[in-house]
Amino acid sequence: MGDNKNSRLVYSTETGRIKEDKPTPAIPQGDGVVRIRRETAGRNGKGVTTISGVLLEDAKLKELAKALKVTCGVGGAVKDGVIEIQGDQRDKVKAELEKRGFTVKLAGG
């Protein structure tokens, strides 16, 4: 049984069920500067404000996204560590993030 690389021990008569240790979620690495840009690509001309470079774990990132959506009064989402807020909300988002202590840079056009 130890020869097969695809098999793993899930139960032992001595100790019972064997649980695997789940890796702890890693905090993303970056330069510490939050970049805010306006994008329309792939959205049929509808603009969204994207916030990238926020060095928070997933749960905290979702909480921040929710707070930003409430501040701007619009919808949005978190996709692959990037917060998307509907519409051109760069000024409101920048003010809110600076109030929370982030270093913010407006990127793009």
Steps between C-alpha positions, in 0.01 A plus 500: 500500500791739561612459137207687342566876485129581462392331824499654846406385849155622606420266790702302750361244744733637767425872475181526293449749216817666373460872427735685271648829617366779283752766403447842657385767254793703378492878507578632151837667447545838336654843532234628741352754256130467420432579134162629385416499131194531277445217254248440222668211316280192468200670659311629194608858565382502861770643723609350831749619757754230587705504820809280503800461727302481825709273724219332694383141529175401324259555791634848577507586129130415469420714805690793346319451168165506678591823681611662173177395325295655783707820488451535124138378502562252216562130444823317446694179550833350605670296227850349533604744772379806306202703621265617225259789568238593241542835327772764522537528879876574515476817712266350762703177520828691532365715784364197688820295463719791610274545803566132583876552482587354159754653260295566186599574141267578208624287211405507133307766314 
